[in-house]
Amino acid sequence: METFVNKDGKTVNRTRCEIYTRVMGYYRPVTQFNRGKKSEFYSRTYFDESRNASKDAGIVTREA
């Protein structure tokens, strides 16, 4: 646990949140990645189905 002093001057205890991602069929914590893999993980873009799906026919469209 890490201890911080917030802007009100109160001491706050916090626990680091572990981020897991799926790699090759299993989940692995990002903290165990090497420098290159971490960089690749943080530069990923995520697919937003609601933004890309056509409402009338269910056709996936590509936005320019």
PQR file with spaces between the fields and no chain letter, atoms N, CA, C, O and H, PARSE charges and radii, in Angstrom:
ATOM       1  N    MET     1       0.835   -1.178    0.000 -0.4000 1.5000
ATOM       2  CA   MET     1       0.000    0.000    0.000 -0.0000 2.0000
ATOM       3  C    MET     1       0.880    1.242    0.000  0.5500 1.7000
ATOM       4  O    MET     1       1.943    1.269    0.620 -0.5500 1.4000
ATOM       5  N    GLU     2       0.422    2.256   -0.699 -0.4000 1.5000
ATOM       6  CA   GLU     2       1.141    3.518   -0.740 -0.0000 2.0000
ATOM       7  C    GLU     2       0.345    4.566    0.016  0.5500 1.7000
ATOM       8  O    GLU     2      -0.886    4.546    0.017 -0.5500 1.4000
ATOM       9  H    GLU     2      -0.441    2.234   -1.203  0.4000 1.0000
ATOM      10  N    THR     3       1.054    5.481    0.658 -0.4000 1.5000
ATOM      11  CA   THR     3       0.409    6.531    1.430 -0.0000 2.0000
ATOM      12  C    THR     3       0.614    7.865    0.728  0.5500 1.7000
ATOM      13  O    THR     3       1.726    8.196    0.319 -0.5500 1.4000
ATOM      14  H    THR     3       2.054    5.498    0.657  0.4000 1.0000
ATOM      15  N    PHE     4      -0.476    8.637    0.590 -0.4000 1.5000
ATOM      16  CA   PHE     4      -0.434    9.944   -0.042 -0.0000 2.0000
ATOM      17  C    PHE     4      -1.092   10.960    0.875  0.5500 1.7000
ATOM      18  O    PHE     4      -1.898   10.608    1.737 -0.5500 1.4000
ATOM      19  H    PHE     4      -1.380    8.368    0.923  0.4000 1.0000
ATOM      20  N    VAL     5      -0.741   12.223    0.679 -0.4000 1.5000
ATOM      21  CA   VAL     5      -1.425   13.312    1.365 -0.0000 2.0000
ATOM      22  C    VAL     5      -2.232   14.039    0.304  0.5500 1.7000
ATOM      23  O    VAL     5      -1.668   14.557   -0.660 -0.5500 1.4000
ATOM      24  H    VAL     5      -0.087   12.509   -0.021  0.4000 1.0000
ATOM      25  N    ASN     6      -3.559   14.083    0.476 -0.4000 1.5000
ATOM      26  CA   ASN     6      -4.399   14.736   -0.528 -0.0000 2.0000
ATOM      27  C    ASN     6      -4.390   16.247   -0.339  0.5500 1.7000
ATOM      28  O    ASN     6      -3.733   16.753    0.571 -0.5500 1.4000
ATOM      29  H    ASN     6      -4.017   13.662    1.259  0.4000 1.0000
ATOM      30  N    LYS     7      -5.117   16.975   -1.194 -0.4000 1.5000
ATOM      31  CA   LYS     7      -5.073   18.437   -1.156 -0.0000 2.0000
ATOM      32  C    LYS     7      -5.690   19.030    0.111  0.5500 1.7000
ATOM      33  O    LYS     7      -5.452   20.195    0.428 -0.5500 1.4000
ATOM      34  H    LYS     7      -5.651   16.564   -1.933  0.4000 1.0000
ATOM      35  N    ASP     8      -6.484   18.234    0.838 -0.4000 1.5000
ATOM      36  CA   ASP     8      -7.056   18.692    2.107 -0.0000 2.0000
ATOM      37  C    ASP     8      -6.106   18.459    3.278  0.5500 1.7000
ATOM      38  O    ASP     8      -6.410   18.842    4.408 -0.5500 1.4000
ATOM      39  H    ASP     8      -6.678   17.288    0.580  0.4000 1.0000
ATOM      40  N    GLY     9      -4.965   17.839    3.020 -0.4000 1.5000
ATOM      41  CA   GLY     9      -3.991   17.565    4.060 -0.0000 2.0000
ATOM      42  C    GLY     9      -4.207   16.251    4.781  0.5500 1.7000
ATOM      43  O    GLY     9      -3.521   15.964    5.762 -0.5500 1.4000
ATOM      44  H    GLY     9      -4.718   17.528    2.102  0.4000 1.0000
ATOM      45  N    LYS    10      -5.154   15.442    4.309 -0.4000 1.5000
ATOM      46  CA   LYS    10      -5.436   14.153    4.937 -0.0000 2.0000
ATOM      47  C    LYS    10      -4.559   13.065    4.324  0.5500 1.7000
ATOM      48  O    LYS    10      -4.286   13.076    3.124 -0.5500 1.4000
ATOM      49  H    LYS    10      -5.711   15.675    3.512  0.4000 1.0000
ATOM      50  N    THR    11      -4.125   12.129    5.159 -0.4000 1.5000
ATOM      51  CA   THR    11      -3.332   10.998    4.688 -0.0000 2.0000
ATOM      52  C    THR    11      -4.268    9.928    4.149  0.5500 1.7000
ATOM      53  O    THR    11      -5.243    9.552    4.801 -0.5500 1.4000
ATOM      54  H    THR    11      -4.347   12.120    6.134  0.4000 1.0000
ATOM      55  N    VAL    12      -3.960    9.443    2.954 -0.4000 1.5000
ATOM      56  CA   VAL    12      -4.812    8.464    2.287 -0.0000 2.0000
ATOM      57  C    VAL    12      -3.965    7.250    1.918  0.5500 1.7000
ATOM      58  O    VAL    12      -2.878    7.396    1.357 -0.5500 1.4000
ATOM      59  H    VAL    12      -3.168    9.749    2.425  0.4000 1.0000
ATOM      60  N    ASN    13      -4.458    6.051    2.231 -0.4000 1.5000
ATOM      61  CA   ASN    13      -3.789    4.817    1.829 -0.0000 2.0000
ATOM      62  C    ASN    13      -4.394    4.322    0.528  0.5500 1.7000
ATOM      63  O    ASN    13      -5.616    4.262    0.387 -0.5500 1.4000
ATOM      64  H    ASN    13      -5.341    5.933    2.687  0.4000 1.0000
ATOM      65  N    ARG    14      -3.546    3.971   -0.416 -0.4000 1.5000
ATOM      66  CA   ARG    14      -4.023    3.480   -1.701 -0.0000 2.0000
ATOM      67  C    ARG    14      -3.299    2.197   -2.073  0.5500 1.7000
ATOM      68  O    ARG    14      -2.146    1.976   -1.703 -0.5500 1.4000
ATOM      69  H    ARG    14      -2.553    4.021   -0.301  0.4000 1.0000
ATOM      70  N    THR    15      -4.007    1.360   -2.815 -0.4000 1.5000
ATOM      71  CA   THR    15      -3.439    0.117   -3.324 -0.0000 2.0000
ATOM      72  C    THR    15      -3.355    0.217   -4.835  0.5500 1.7000
ATOM      73  O    THR    15      -4.303    0.656   -5.485 -0.5500 1.4000
ATOM      74  H    THR    15      -4.943    1.539   -3.116  0.4000 1.0000
ATOM      75  N    ARG    16      -2.232   -0.186   -5.392 -0.4000 1.5000
ATOM      76  CA   ARG    16      -2.047   -0.127   -6.837 -0.0000 2.0000
ATOM      77  C    ARG    16      -3.023   -1.077   -7.530  0.5500 1.7000
ATOM      78  O    ARG    16      -3.195   -2.219   -7.104 -0.5500 1.4000
ATOM      79  H    ARG    16      -1.462   -0.543   -4.864  0.4000 1.0000
ATOM      80  N    CYS    17      -3.649   -0.605   -8.584 -0.4000 1.5000
ATOM      81  CA   CYS    17      -4.600   -1.398   -9.360 -0.0000 2.0000
ATOM      82  C    CYS    17      -3.842   -2.155  -10.450  0.5500 1.7000
ATOM      83  O    CYS    17      -3.124   -1.543  -11.241 -0.5500 1.4000
ATOM      84  H    CYS    17      -3.510    0.323   -8.930  0.4000 1.0000
ATOM      85  N    GLU    18      -3.992   -3.440  -10.497 -0.4000 1.5000
ATOM      86  CA   GLU    18      -3.314   -4.273  -11.491 -0.0000 2.0000
ATOM      87  C    GLU    18      -4.159   -4.353  -12.757  0.5500 1.7000
ATOM      88  O    GLU    18      -5.357   -4.626  -12.687 -0.5500 1.4000
ATOM      89  H    GLU    18      -4.575   -3.937   -9.855  0.4000 1.0000
ATOM      90  N    ILE    19      -3.546   -4.116  -13.907 -0.4000 1.5000
ATOM      91  CA   ILE    19      -4.229   -4.191  -15.198 -0.0000 2.0000
ATOM      92  C    ILE    19      -3.850   -5.509  -15.858  0.5500 1.7000
ATOM      93  O    ILE    19      -2.669   -5.828  -15.996 -0.5500 1.4000
ATOM      94  H    ILE    19      -2.572   -3.894  -13.964  0.4000 1.0000
ATOM      95  N    TYR    20      -4.866   -6.276  -16.266 -0.4000 1.5000
ATOM      96  CA   TYR    20      -4.647   -7.540  -16.959 -0.0000 2.0000
ATOM      97  C    TYR    20      -5.116   -7.413  -18.397  0.5500 1.7000
ATOM      98  O    TYR    20      -6.065   -6.683  -18.685 -0.5500 1.4000
ATOM      99  H    TYR    20      -5.826   -6.017  -16.153  0.4000 1.0000
ATOM     100  N    THR    21      -4.457   -8.118  -19.292 -0.4000 1.5000
ATOM     101  CA   THR    21      -4.877   -8.158  -20.682 -0.0000 2.0000
ATOM     102  C    THR    21      -4.745   -9.587  -21.189  0.5500 1.7000
ATOM     103  O    THR    21      -3.964  -10.377  -20.658 -0.5500 1.4000
ATOM     104  H    THR    21      -3.687   -8.711  -19.058  0.4000 1.0000
ATOM     105  N    ARG    22      -5.501   -9.902  -22.200 -0.4000 1.5000
ATOM     106  CA   ARG    22      -5.487  -11.263  -22.748 -0.0000 2.0000
ATOM     107  C    ARG    22      -4.401  -11.361  -23.810  0.5500 1.7000
ATOM     108  O    ARG    22      -4.399  -10.608  -24.784 -0.5500 1.4000
ATOM     109  H    ARG    22      -6.135   -9.261  -22.631  0.4000 1.0000
ATOM     110  N    VAL    23      -3.486  -12.293  -23.612 -0.4000 1.5000
ATOM     111  CA   VAL    23      -2.385  -12.509  -24.544 -0.0000 2.0000
ATOM     112  C    VAL    23      -2.316  -13.989  -24.868  0.5500 1.7000
ATOM     113  O    VAL    23      -2.142  -14.818  -23.975 -0.5500 1.4000
ATOM     114  H    VAL    23      -3.488  -12.904  -22.821  0.4000 1.0000
ATOM     115  N    MET    24      -2.452  -14.320  -26.137 -0.4000 1.5000
ATOM     116  CA   MET    24      -2.317  -15.702  -26.606 -0.0000 2.0000
ATOM     117  C    MET    24      -3.227  -16.667  -25.842  0.5500 1.7000
ATOM     118  O    MET    24      -2.818  -17.786  -25.532 -0.5500 1.4000
ATOM     119  H    MET    24      -2.593  -13.646  -26.863  0.4000 1.0000
ATOM     120  N    GLY    25      -4.458  -16.243  -25.535 -0.4000 1.5000
ATOM     121  CA   GLY    25      -5.430  -17.130  -24.924 -0.0000 2.0000
ATOM     122  C    GLY    25      -5.451  -17.161  -23.411  0.5500 1.7000
ATOM     123  O    GLY    25      -6.255  -17.890  -22.829 -0.5500 1.4000
ATOM     124  H    GLY    25      -4.790  -15.334  -25.786  0.4000 1.0000
ATOM     125  N    TYR    26      -4.597  -16.396  -22.753 -0.4000 1.5000
ATOM     126  CA   TYR    26      -4.645  -16.357  -21.293 -0.0000 2.0000
ATOM     127  C    TYR    26      -4.434  -14.921  -20.824  0.5500 1.7000
ATOM     128  O    TYR    26      -3.932  -14.091  -21.581 -0.5500 1.4000
ATOM     129  H    TYR    26      -3.944  -15.804  -23.225  0.4000 1.0000
ATOM     130  N    TYR    27      -4.811  -14.622  -19.587 -0.4000 1.5000
ATOM     131  CA   TYR    27      -4.694  -13.277  -19.040 -0.0000 2.0000
ATOM     132  C    TYR    27      -3.369  -13.118  -18.315  0.5500 1.7000
ATOM     133  O    TYR    27      -2.916  -14.018  -17.607 -0.5500 1.4000
ATOM     134  H    TYR    27      -5.219  -15.296  -18.972  0.4000 1.0000
ATOM     135  N    ARG    28      -2.758  -11.954  -18.505 -0.4000 1.5000
ATOM     136  CA   ARG    28      -1.452  -11.695  -17.927 -0.0000 2.0000
ATOM     137  C    ARG    28      -1.383  -10.239  -17.457  0.5500 1.7000
ATOM     138  O    ARG    28      -1.889   -9.355  -18.148 -0.5500 1.4000
ATOM     139  H    ARG    28      -3.127  -11.224  -19.079  0.4000 1.0000
ATOM     140  N    PRO    29      -0.772   -9.967  -16.304 -0.5600 1.5000
ATOM     141  CA   PRO    29      -0.674   -8.580  -15.838  0.2800 2.0000
ATOM     142  C    PRO    29       0.288   -7.767  -16.708  0.5500 1.7000
ATOM     143  O    PRO    29       1.344   -8.255  -17.113 -0.5500 1.4000
ATOM     144  N    VAL    30      -0.091   -6.538  -16.982 -0.4000 1.5000
ATOM     145  CA   VAL    30       0.717   -5.665  -17.834 -0.0000 2.0000
ATOM     146  C    VAL    30       2.055   -5.343  -17.171  0.5500 1.7000
ATOM     147  O    VAL    30       3.034   -5.077  -17.867 -0.5500 1.4000
ATOM     148  H    VAL    30      -0.949   -6.141  -16.653  0.4000 1.0000
ATOM     149  N    THR    31       2.113   -5.363  -15.850 -0.4000 1.5000
ATOM     150  CA   THR    31       3.371   -5.059  -15.153 -0.0000 2.0000
ATOM     151  C    THR    31       4.467   -6.071  -15.469  0.5500 1.7000
ATOM     152  O    THR    31       5.647   -5.775  -15.279 -0.5500 1.4000
ATOM     153  H    THR    31       1.317   -5.579  -15.284  0.4000 1.0000
ATOM     154  N    GLN    32       4.103   -7.255  -15.946 -0.4000 1.5000
ATOM     155  CA   GLN    32       5.099   -8.272  -16.279 -0.0000 2.0000
ATOM     156  C    GLN    32       5.583   -8.173  -17.726  0.5500 1.7000
ATOM     157  O    GLN    32       6.445   -8.947  -18.141 -0.5500 1.4000
ATOM     158  H    GLN    32       3.144   -7.495  -16.101  0.4000 1.0000
ATOM     159  N    PHE    33       5.038   -7.230  -18.496 -0.4000 1.5000
ATOM     160  CA   PHE    33       5.462   -7.056  -19.885 -0.0000 2.0000
ATOM     161  C    PHE    33       6.830   -6.381  -19.941  0.5500 1.7000
ATOM     162  O    PHE    33       7.209   -5.638  -19.036 -0.5500 1.4000
ATOM     163  H    PHE    33       4.338   -6.601  -18.159  0.4000 1.0000
ATOM     164  N    ASN    34       7.564   -6.654  -21.023 -0.4000 1.5000
ATOM     165  CA   ASN    34       8.803   -5.925  -21.240 -0.0000 2.0000
ATOM     166  C    ASN    34       8.473   -4.532  -21.785  0.5500 1.7000
ATOM     167  O    ASN    34       7.311   -4.242  -22.069 -0.5500 1.4000
ATOM     168  H    ASN    34       7.256   -7.258  -21.759  0.4000 1.0000
ATOM     169  N    ARG    35       9.470   -3.678  -21.933 -0.4000 1.5000
ATOM     170  CA   ARG    35       9.261   -2.289  -22.327 -0.0000 2.0000
ATOM     171  C    ARG    35       8.538   -2.161  -23.671  0.5500 1.7000
ATOM     172  O    ARG    35       7.645   -1.326  -23.809 -0.5500 1.4000
ATOM     173  H    ARG    35      10.414   -3.913  -21.702  0.4000 1.0000
ATOM     174  N    GLY    36       8.907   -2.968  -24.650 -0.4000 1.5000
ATOM     175  CA   GLY    36       8.285   -2.911  -25.969 -0.0000 2.0000
ATOM     176  C    GLY    36       6.832   -3.343  -25.954  0.5500 1.7000
ATOM     177  O    GLY    36       5.990   -2.720  -26.600 -0.5500 1.4000
ATOM     178  H    GLY    36       9.633   -3.647  -24.538  0.4000 1.0000
ATOM     179  N    LYS    37       6.535   -4.396  -25.227 -0.4000 1.5000
ATOM     180  CA   LYS    37       5.160   -4.902  -25.142 -0.0000 2.0000
ATOM     181  C    LYS    37       4.262   -3.910  -24.392  0.5500 1.7000
ATOM     182  O    LYS    37       3.101   -3.735  -24.761 -0.5500 1.4000
ATOM     183  H    LYS    37       7.220   -4.902  -24.702  0.4000 1.0000
ATOM     184  N    LYS    38       4.786   -3.257  -23.343 -0.4000 1.5000
ATOM     185  CA   LYS    38       4.016   -2.237  -22.629 -0.0000 2.0000
ATOM     186  C    LYS    38       3.682   -1.078  -23.556  0.5500 1.7000
ATOM     187  O    LYS    38       2.557   -0.578  -23.553 -0.5500 1.4000
ATOM     188  H    LYS    38       5.730   -3.399  -23.043  0.4000 1.0000
ATOM     189  N    SER    39       4.654   -0.654  -24.346 -0.4000 1.5000
ATOM     190  CA   SER    39       4.430    0.443  -25.285 -0.0000 2.0000
ATOM     191  C    SER    39       3.349    0.075  -26.288  0.5500 1.7000
ATOM     192  O    SER    39       2.480    0.891  -26.598 -0.5500 1.4000
ATOM     193  H    SER    39       5.567   -1.061  -24.348  0.4000 1.0000
ATOM     194  N    GLU    40       3.400   -1.145  -26.795 -0.4000 1.5000
ATOM     195  CA   GLU    40       2.393   -1.628  -27.739 -0.0000 2.0000
ATOM     196  C    GLU    40       1.010   -1.674  -27.080  0.5500 1.7000
ATOM     197  O    GLU    40       0.018   -1.304  -27.708 -0.5500 1.4000
ATOM     198  H    GLU    40       4.106   -1.807  -26.543  0.4000 1.0000
ATOM     199  N    PHE    41       0.936   -2.115  -25.846 -0.4000 1.5000
ATOM     200  CA   PHE    41      -0.341   -2.198  -25.130 -0.0000 2.0000
ATOM     201  C    PHE    41      -0.978   -0.819  -24.966  0.5500 1.7000
ATOM     202  O    PHE    41      -2.175   -0.659  -25.206 -0.5500 1.4000
ATOM     203  H    PHE    41       1.741   -2.415  -25.336  0.4000 1.0000
ATOM     204  N    TYR    42      -0.191    0.176  -24.558 -0.4000 1.5000
ATOM     205  CA   TYR    42      -0.746    1.504  -24.307 -0.0000 2.0000
ATOM     206  C    TYR    42      -1.062    2.265  -25.589  0.5500 1.7000
ATOM     207  O    TYR    42      -1.803    3.247  -25.538 -0.5500 1.4000
ATOM     208  H    TYR    42       0.781    0.045  -24.363  0.4000 1.0000
ATOM     209  N    SER    43      -0.533    1.851  -26.727 -0.4000 1.5000
ATOM     210  CA   SER    43      -0.840    2.537  -27.989 -0.0000 2.0000
ATOM     211  C    SER    43      -1.970    1.858  -28.761  0.5500 1.7000
ATOM     212  O    SER    43      -2.283    2.280  -29.874 -0.5500 1.4000
ATOM     213  H    SER    43       0.069    1.053  -26.768  0.4000 1.0000
ATOM     214  N    ARG    44      -2.585    0.825  -28.203 -0.4000 1.5000
ATOM     215  CA   ARG    44      -3.690    0.128  -28.873 -0.0000 2.0000
ATOM     216  C    ARG    44      -4.900    1.035  -29.052  0.5500 1.7000
ATOM     217  O    ARG    44      -5.156    1.932  -28.249 -0.5500 1.4000
ATOM     218  H    ARG    44      -2.330    0.482  -27.299  0.4000 1.0000
ATOM     219  N    THR    45      -5.639    0.773  -30.132 -0.4000 1.5000
ATOM     220  CA   THR    45      -6.933    1.426  -30.315 -0.0000 2.0000
ATOM     221  C    THR    45      -7.994    0.349  -30.190  0.5500 1.7000
ATOM     222  O    THR    45      -7.773   -0.797  -30.581 -0.5500 1.4000
ATOM     223  H    THR    45      -5.431    0.044  -30.784  0.4000 1.0000
ATOM     224  N    TYR    46      -9.127    0.710  -29.655 -0.4000 1.5000
ATOM     225  CA   TYR    46     -10.179   -0.261  -29.391 -0.0000 2.0000
ATOM     226  C    TYR    46     -11.348   -0.051  -30.332  0.5500 1.7000
ATOM     227  O    TYR    46     -11.694    1.084  -30.660 -0.5500 1.4000
ATOM     228  H    TYR    46      -9.307    1.641  -29.338  0.4000 1.0000
ATOM     229  N    PHE    47     -11.948   -1.129  -30.761 -0.4000 1.5000
ATOM     230  CA   PHE    47     -13.076   -1.124  -31.673 -0.0000 2.0000
ATOM     231  C    PHE    47     -14.334   -0.696  -30.928  0.5500 1.7000
ATOM     232  O    PHE    47     -14.638   -1.221  -29.856 -0.5500 1.4000
ATOM     233  H    PHE    47     -11.667   -2.051  -30.495  0.4000 1.0000
ATOM     234  N    ASP    48     -15.066    0.261  -31.502 -0.4000 1.5000
ATOM     235  CA   ASP    48     -16.328    0.731  -30.929 -0.0000 2.0000
ATOM     236  C    ASP    48     -17.451    0.310  -31.859  0.5500 1.7000
ATOM     237  O    ASP    48     -17.709    0.962  -32.870 -0.5500 1.4000
ATOM     238  H    ASP    48     -14.819    0.687  -32.372  0.4000 1.0000
ATOM     239  N    GLU    49     -18.116   -0.782  -31.512 -0.4000 1.5000
ATOM     240  CA   GLU    49     -19.150   -1.354  -32.375 -0.0000 2.0000
ATOM     241  C    GLU    49     -20.298   -0.383  -32.621  0.5500 1.7000
ATOM     242  O    GLU    49     -20.803   -0.302  -33.740 -0.5500 1.4000
ATOM     243  H    GLU    49     -17.907   -1.312  -30.691  0.4000 1.0000
ATOM     244  N    SER    50     -20.714    0.346  -31.608 -0.4000 1.5000
ATOM     245  CA   SER    50     -21.851    1.256  -31.764 -0.0000 2.0000
ATOM     246  C    SER    50     -21.540    2.386  -32.739  0.5500 1.7000
ATOM     247  O    SER    50     -22.450    2.908  -33.383 -0.5500 1.4000
ATOM     248  H    SER    50     -20.304    0.280  -30.699  0.4000 1.0000
ATOM     249  N    ARG    51     -20.303    2.764  -32.855 -0.4000 1.5000
ATOM     250  CA   ARG    51     -19.921    3.834  -33.770 -0.0000 2.0000
ATOM     251  C    ARG    51     -19.781    3.341  -35.202  0.5500 1.7000
ATOM     252  O    ARG    51     -19.938    4.124  -36.138 -0.5500 1.4000
ATOM     253  H    ARG    51     -19.564    2.341  -32.332  0.4000 1.0000
ATOM     254  N    ASN    52     -19.490    2.061  -35.390 -0.4000 1.5000
ATOM     255  CA   ASN    52     -19.177    1.538  -36.711 -0.0000 2.0000
ATOM     256  C    ASN    52     -20.282    0.720  -37.356  0.5500 1.7000
ATOM     257  O    ASN    52     -20.194    0.428  -38.548 -0.5500 1.4000
ATOM     258  H    ASN    52     -19.362    1.425  -34.629  0.4000 1.0000
ATOM     259  N    ALA    53     -21.305    0.344  -36.630 -0.4000 1.5000
ATOM     260  CA   ALA    53     -22.353   -0.517  -37.182 -0.0000 2.0000
ATOM     261  C    ALA    53     -23.463    0.312  -37.816  0.5500 1.7000
ATOM     262  O    ALA    53     -23.873    1.341  -37.280 -0.5500 1.4000
ATOM     263  H    ALA    53     -21.377    0.582  -35.661  0.4000 1.0000
ATOM     264  N    SER    54     -23.941   -0.154  -38.970 -0.4000 1.5000
ATOM     265  CA   SER    54     -25.074    0.488  -39.631 -0.0000 2.0000
ATOM     266  C    SER    54     -26.347    0.051  -38.923  0.5500 1.7000
ATOM     267  O    SER    54     -26.516   -1.137  -38.648 -0.5500 1.4000
ATOM     268  H    SER    54     -23.608   -0.990  -39.406  0.4000 1.0000
ATOM     269  N    LYS    55     -27.247    0.983  -38.620 -0.4000 1.5000
ATOM     270  CA   LYS    55     -28.442    0.671  -37.843 -0.0000 2.0000
ATOM     271  C    LYS    55     -29.486   -0.088  -38.649  0.5500 1.7000
ATOM     272  O    LYS    55     -30.205   -0.917  -38.091 -0.5500 1.4000
ATOM     273  H    LYS    55     -27.110    1.948  -38.843  0.4000 1.0000
ATOM     274  N    ASP    56     -29.588    0.176  -39.956 -0.4000 1.5000
ATOM     275  CA   ASP    56     -30.680   -0.424  -40.716 -0.0000 2.0000
ATOM     276  C    ASP    56     -30.409   -1.845  -41.191  0.5500 1.7000
ATOM     277  O    ASP    56     -31.346   -2.644  -41.215 -0.5500 1.4000
ATOM     278  H    ASP    56     -29.004    0.849  -40.409  0.4000 1.0000
ATOM     279  N    ALA    57     -29.204   -2.207  -41.566 -0.4000 1.5000
ATOM     280  CA   ALA    57     -28.964   -3.530  -42.127 -0.0000 2.0000
ATOM     281  C    ALA    57     -27.939   -4.340  -41.348  0.5500 1.7000
ATOM     282  O    ALA    57     -27.664   -5.487  -41.701 -0.5500 1.4000
ATOM     283  H    ALA    57     -28.443   -1.558  -41.547  0.4000 1.0000
ATOM     284  N    GLY    58     -27.379   -3.772  -40.313 -0.4000 1.5000
ATOM     285  CA   GLY    58     -26.359   -4.484  -39.555 -0.0000 2.0000
ATOM     286  C    GLY    58     -25.042   -4.591  -40.299  0.5500 1.7000
ATOM     287  O    GLY    58     -24.233   -5.474  -40.012 -0.5500 1.4000
ATOM     288  H    GLY    58     -27.602   -2.840  -40.026  0.4000 1.0000
ATOM     289  N    ILE    59     -24.820   -3.692  -41.261 -0.4000 1.5000
ATOM     290  CA   ILE    59     -23.607   -3.720  -42.069 -0.0000 2.0000
ATOM     291  C    ILE    59     -22.546   -2.862  -41.388  0.5500 1.7000
ATOM     292  O    ILE    59     -22.815   -1.738  -40.963 -0.5500 1.4000
ATOM     293  H    ILE    59     -25.478   -2.975  -41.495  0.4000 1.0000
ATOM     294  N    VAL    60     -21.352   -3.405  -41.292 -0.4000 1.5000
ATOM     295  CA   VAL    60     -20.249   -2.651  -40.706 -0.0000 2.0000
ATOM     296  C    VAL    60     -19.690   -1.737  -41.780  0.5500 1.7000
ATOM     297  O    VAL    60     -19.331   -2.189  -42.868 -0.5500 1.4000
ATOM     298  H    VAL    60     -21.133   -4.318  -41.637  0.4000 1.0000
ATOM     299  N    THR    61     -19.617   -0.444  -41.471 -0.4000 1.5000
ATOM     300  CA   THR    61     -19.105    0.532  -42.430 -0.0000 2.0000
ATOM     301  C    THR    61     -17.770    1.061  -41.961  0.5500 1.7000
ATOM     302  O    THR    61     -17.431    0.969  -40.781 -0.5500 1.4000
ATOM     303  H    THR    61     -19.909   -0.077  -40.588  0.4000 1.0000
ATOM     304  N    ARG    62     -17.031    1.603  -42.870 -0.4000 1.5000
ATOM     305  CA   ARG    62     -15.723    2.148  -42.557 -0.0000 2.0000
ATOM     306  C    ARG    62     -15.787    3.663  -42.670  0.5500 1.7000
ATOM     307  O    ARG    62     -16.177    4.197  -43.708 -0.5500 1.4000
ATOM     308  H    ARG    62     -17.306    1.677  -43.828  0.4000 1.0000
ATOM     309  N    GLU    63     -15.404    4.351  -41.605 -0.4000 1.5000
ATOM     310  CA   GLU    63     -15.421    5.812  -41.621 -0.0000 2.0000
ATOM     311  C    GLU    63     -14.080    6.327  -42.099  0.5500 1.7000
ATOM     312  O    GLU    63     -13.037    5.755  -41.782 -0.5500 1.4000
ATOM     313  H    GLU    63     -15.087    3.917  -40.762  0.4000 1.0000
ATOM     314  N    ALA    64     -14.107    7.408  -42.863 -0.4000 1.5000
ATOM     315  CA   ALA    64     -12.862    7.987  -43.386 -0.0000 2.0000
ATOM     316  C    ALA    64     -12.285    8.972  -42.409  0.5500 1.7000
ATOM     317  O    ALA    64     -11.238    9.562  -42.673 -0.5500 1.4000
ATOM     318  H    ALA    64     -14.954    7.873  -43.120  0.4000 1.0000
